[in-house]
Amino acid sequence: MTYRPLDPRDTMILFADLQAGIIELSKTNDLARIRRSVGALAKLAALFEIPVIVTTAPAEGGAKVTPEIAVALGDLPQQVRTTTDAFEHAQTRDAILRCGRKILLIAGVATEIIVQHSALSGAAAGMTVQVVVDACGGLLSRTEDAALNRMVQSGIVTTSVVSVAGQLAGDFTQAKGSQALGVLYEAVSA
């Protein structure tokens, strides 16, 4: 096995269906925990200038994305899809591929649907995919476990915001490293 910490210059984040009406469906991760983890991931994206794609399902009046993303990154355009896989929707897939990054971090609800399908398709497209489990939520523990097992068996890595922050921090005596550890501590202390 080889290991290299995340390189922010080669990493991007996909926030998937973290919107009103869907995010509350999580039964495997507390809503407050998901929001805190998503907020931390968004802060890390801002700190390390990591590109972010926000994809949503259609919603009457437009999707209301969890506000933690906008707090850290401002209002981002939404890729509104009609598929259960970000890569099966041409505009979303093209937005992801246009970033030119090789590592895709995914956070979203539901793990069994948009997260799993997008992770499998991203891996099939040649990306190194990591699912940030504390920034995801499943519909049932049994079905989420099956989805996570399927992804891991397909070479997708499960990770956490804490691990992502620690990898990006690198040398924590440097300003960005210290700030990344601050995001990490904030995420776990609430």
BADREN-275306 format. One record per residue (C-alpha): x, y, z; residue number from 1. Coordinates in steps of 0.001 Angstrom, whole numbers, plus 500000, padded with zeros to 6 digits. Layout:
<nodes>
<node xx="X" yy="Y" zz="Z" num="NUM"/>
...
</nodes>
This chain:
<nodes>
<node xx="500000" yy="500000" zz="500000" num="1"/>
<node xx="501142" yy="503519" zz="499331" num="2"/>
<node xx="499968" yy="506553" zz="501243" num="3"/>
<node xx="500205" yy="510219" zz="500480" num="4"/>
<node xx="498370" yy="512905" zz="502433" num="5"/>
<node xx="495777" yy="514914" zz="500558" num="6"/>
<node xx="497238" yy="517568" zz="498308" num="7"/>
<node xx="494850" yy="520541" zz="498170" num="8"/>
<node xx="496141" yy="521348" zz="494656" num="9"/>
<node xx="494783" yy="518020" zz="493422" num="10"/>
<node xx="491609" yy="517773" zz="495555" num="11"/>
<node xx="488025" yy="518908" zz="495069" num="12"/>
<node xx="484806" yy="518502" zz="497070" num="13"/>
<node xx="481329" yy="517475" zz="495975" num="14"/>
<node xx="478512" yy="518511" zz="498330" num="15"/>
<node xx="475516" yy="516411" zz="497271" num="16"/>
<node xx="471872" yy="516928" zz="498236" num="17"/>
<node xx="472700" yy="518748" zz="501465" num="18"/>
<node xx="469407" yy="520591" zz="501169" num="19"/>
<node xx="466181" yy="521096" zz="503070" num="20"/>
<node xx="463855" yy="518153" zz="502604" num="21"/>
<node xx="466693" yy="515672" zz="502074" num="22"/>
<node xx="469332" yy="516358" zz="504727" num="23"/>
<node xx="466733" yy="515724" zz="507450" num="24"/>
<node xx="466202" yy="512179" zz="506137" num="25"/>
<node xx="469469" yy="511014" zz="507679" num="26"/>
<node xx="468874" yy="508320" zz="510275" num="27"/>
<node xx="472515" yy="507315" zz="510696" num="28"/>
<node xx="474113" yy="510632" zz="511522" num="29"/>
<node xx="472667" yy="513370" zz="513674" num="30"/>
<node xx="471614" yy="516456" zz="511674" num="31"/>
<node xx="473700" yy="518768" zz="513872" num="32"/>
<node xx="476769" yy="516532" zz="513334" num="33"/>
<node xx="476266" yy="516532" zz="509554" num="34"/>
<node xx="475961" yy="520320" zz="509484" num="35"/>
<node xx="479002" yy="520797" zz="511725" num="36"/>
<node xx="481069" yy="518418" zz="509562" num="37"/>
<node xx="479890" yy="519998" zz="506302" num="38"/>
<node xx="480710" yy="523436" zz="507723" num="39"/>
<node xx="484199" yy="522270" zz="508692" num="40"/>
<node xx="484766" yy="520766" zz="505251" num="41"/>
<node xx="483629" yy="524026" zz="503631" num="42"/>
<node xx="486007" yy="526009" zz="505867" num="43"/>
<node xx="488873" yy="523725" zz="504845" num="44"/>
<node xx="487943" yy="524243" zz="501192" num="45"/>
<node xx="488093" yy="528013" zz="501685" num="46"/>
<node xx="491376" yy="527862" zz="503609" num="47"/>
<node xx="493156" yy="525659" zz="501061" num="48"/>
<node xx="491386" yy="527041" zz="497958" num="49"/>
<node xx="489872" yy="523658" zz="497114" num="50"/>
<node xx="487206" yy="523811" zz="494394" num="51"/>
<node xx="483689" yy="522852" zz="495462" num="52"/>
<node xx="480703" yy="521666" zz="493445" num="53"/>
<node xx="477255" yy="521826" zz="495047" num="54"/>
<node xx="474717" yy="519520" zz="493477" num="55"/>
<node xx="471059" yy="519362" zz="494440" num="56"/>
<node xx="467885" yy="517551" zz="493569" num="57"/>
<node xx="465076" yy="519660" zz="492110" num="58"/>
<node xx="462966" yy="521382" zz="494769" num="59"/>
<node xx="459921" yy="523579" zz="494528" num="60"/>
<node xx="461105" yy="527177" zz="494723" num="61"/>
<node xx="464745" yy="526050" zz="494409" num="62"/>
<node xx="466852" yy="523965" zz="496764" num="63"/>
<node xx="467722" yy="525489" zz="500124" num="64"/>
<node xx="471261" yy="524235" zz="500709" num="65"/>
<node xx="472468" yy="523883" zz="504297" num="66"/>
<node xx="473754" yy="527362" zz="505221" num="67"/>
<node xx="477093" yy="526156" zz="506580" num="68"/>
<node xx="478430" yy="525925" zz="503029" num="69"/>
<node xx="477600" yy="529553" zz="502179" num="70"/>
<node xx="478954" yy="530813" zz="505513" num="71"/>
<node xx="482400" yy="529503" zz="504581" num="72"/>
<node xx="482353" yy="529840" zz="500790" num="73"/>
<node xx="479654" yy="532344" zz="499875" num="74"/>
<node xx="476760" yy="531480" zz="497606" num="75"/>
<node xx="477898" yy="528882" zz="495110" num="76"/>
<node xx="476053" yy="527891" zz="491955" num="77"/>
<node xx="473954" yy="524760" zz="492304" num="78"/>
<node xx="474097" yy="521959" zz="489792" num="79"/>
<node xx="470454" yy="520818" zz="489822" num="80"/>
<node xx="470306" yy="517198" zz="488663" num="81"/>
<node xx="467510" yy="514826" zz="487831" num="82"/>
<node xx="469666" yy="511736" zz="488378" num="83"/>
<node xx="470818" yy="509812" zz="491441" num="84"/>
<node xx="474430" yy="510086" zz="490280" num="85"/>
<node xx="476301" yy="513359" zz="489756" num="86"/>
<node xx="478249" yy="511789" zz="486895" num="87"/>
<node xx="475084" yy="510766" zz="485064" num="88"/>
<node xx="474022" yy="514425" zz="484833" num="89"/>
<node xx="476044" yy="516036" zz="482040" num="90"/>
<node xx="476350" yy="519553" zz="483520" num="91"/>
<node xx="477356" yy="518264" zz="486967" num="92"/>
<node xx="479809" yy="515733" zz="485539" num="93"/>
<node xx="481335" yy="518399" zz="483301" num="94"/>
<node xx="481648" yy="520828" zz="486235" num="95"/>
<node xx="483483" yy="518150" zz="488244" num="96"/>
<node xx="485803" yy="517199" zz="485398" num="97"/>
<node xx="486487" yy="520860" zz="484484" num="98"/>
<node xx="488144" yy="521292" zz="487881" num="99"/>
<node xx="490912" yy="519005" zz="486640" num="100"/>
<node xx="491480" yy="517502" zz="490066" num="101"/>
<node xx="492252" yy="513805" zz="490641" num="102"/>
<node xx="490960" yy="513461" zz="494208" num="103"/>
<node xx="487231" yy="513787" zz="494866" num="104"/>
<node xx="485904" yy="514145" zz="498415" num="105"/>
<node xx="482164" yy="513539" zz="498689" num="106"/>
<node xx="479764" yy="514653" zz="501426" num="107"/>
<node xx="476001" yy="514265" zz="501200" num="108"/>
<node xx="472693" yy="512643" zz="501971" num="109"/>
<node xx="471823" yy="509896" zz="501299" num="110"/>
<node xx="474918" yy="507734" zz="501483" num="111"/>
<node xx="473060" yy="504897" zz="499762" num="112"/>
<node xx="471967" yy="507031" zz="496809" num="113"/>
<node xx="473752" yy="510170" zz="495583" num="114"/>
<node xx="476934" yy="509580" zz="497590" num="115"/>
<node xx="477361" yy="505927" zz="496598" num="116"/>
<node xx="476434" yy="506330" zz="492929" num="117"/>
<node xx="478606" yy="509433" zz="492472" num="118"/>
<node xx="481535" yy="507791" zz="494278" num="119"/>
<node xx="481375" yy="504666" zz="492125" num="120"/>
<node xx="481113" yy="506719" zz="488932" num="121"/>
<node xx="483934" yy="509030" zz="489999" num="122"/>
<node xx="486170" yy="506032" zz="490640" num="123"/>
<node xx="485160" yy="504523" zz="487287" num="124"/>
<node xx="486157" yy="507844" zz="485665" num="125"/>
<node xx="489659" yy="507451" zz="487122" num="126"/>
<node xx="489355" yy="509723" zz="490151" num="127"/>
<node xx="490563" yy="508803" zz="493621" num="128"/>
<node xx="487364" yy="509070" zz="495653" num="129"/>
<node xx="487019" yy="509532" zz="499390" num="130"/>
<node xx="483665" yy="509607" zz="501174" num="131"/>
<node xx="483686" yy="511877" zz="504229" num="132"/>
<node xx="481429" yy="509765" zz="506454" num="133"/>
<node xx="480773" yy="512295" zz="509213" num="134"/>
<node xx="479525" yy="514724" zz="506543" num="135"/>
<node xx="477129" yy="512099" zz="505165" num="136"/>
<node xx="473893" yy="510567" zz="506322" num="137"/>
<node xx="472136" yy="507358" zz="505433" num="138"/>
<node xx="468490" yy="506370" zz="505364" num="139"/>
<node xx="468956" yy="503198" zz="507456" num="140"/>
<node xx="472056" yy="501835" zz="509163" num="141"/>
<node xx="471754" yy="498500" zz="507354" num="142"/>
<node xx="471486" yy="500057" zz="503893" num="143"/>
<node xx="474197" yy="502620" zz="504596" num="144"/>
<node xx="476518" yy="499830" zz="505771" num="145"/>
<node xx="475850" yy="497945" zz="502532" num="146"/>
<node xx="476611" yy="501075" zz="500481" num="147"/>
<node xx="479829" yy="501815" zz="502390" num="148"/>
<node xx="480944" yy="498183" zz="502039" num="149"/>
<node xx="480253" yy="498252" zz="498303" num="150"/>
<node xx="482228" yy="501460" zz="497911" num="151"/>
<node xx="485207" yy="500214" zz="499942" num="152"/>
<node xx="485244" yy="496954" zz="497971" num="153"/>
<node xx="485386" yy="499104" zz="494829" num="154"/>
<node xx="488487" yy="500966" zz="496060" num="155"/>
<node xx="486800" yy="504044" zz="497477" num="156"/>
<node xx="488233" yy="505317" zz="500746" num="157"/>
<node xx="486062" yy="506224" zz="503711" num="158"/>
<node xx="487428" yy="509103" zz="505737" num="159"/>
<node xx="486357" yy="511815" zz="508168" num="160"/>
<node xx="486590" yy="515572" zz="508464" num="161"/>
<node xx="489150" yy="515067" zz="511240" num="162"/>
<node xx="491348" yy="512985" zz="508941" num="163"/>
<node xx="490934" yy="515428" zz="506039" num="164"/>
<node xx="491839" yy="518386" zz="508277" num="165"/>
<node xx="494842" yy="516557" zz="509707" num="166"/>
<node xx="496146" yy="515652" zz="506260" num="167"/>
<node xx="495678" yy="519161" zz="504891" num="168"/>
<node xx="497240" yy="520726" zz="507994" num="169"/>
<node xx="500629" yy="519225" zz="507244" num="170"/>
<node xx="503034" yy="521287" zz="509329" num="171"/>
<node xx="500812" yy="522797" zz="512005" num="172"/>
<node xx="503487" yy="525321" zz="512961" num="173"/>
<node xx="502646" yy="527060" zz="509658" num="174"/>
<node xx="499667" yy="529454" zz="509463" num="175"/>
<node xx="497408" yy="527273" zz="507284" num="176"/>
<node xx="498308" yy="524149" zz="509232" num="177"/>
<node xx="497432" yy="525840" zz="512492" num="178"/>
<node xx="494153" yy="527138" zz="511041" num="179"/>
<node xx="493280" yy="523644" zz="509762" num="180"/>
<node xx="493794" yy="522238" zz="513250" num="181"/>
<node xx="491537" yy="524985" zz="514568" num="182"/>
<node xx="488811" yy="523839" zz="512154" num="183"/>
<node xx="489399" yy="520256" zz="513303" num="184"/>
<node xx="489064" yy="521146" zz="516993" num="185"/>
<node xx="486003" yy="523271" zz="516346" num="186"/>
<node xx="484346" yy="520393" zz="514477" num="187"/>
<node xx="484853" yy="517875" zz="517270" num="188"/>
<node xx="484326" yy="520109" zz="520299" num="189"/>
<node xx="480736" yy="521139" zz="519650" num="190"/>
</nodes>
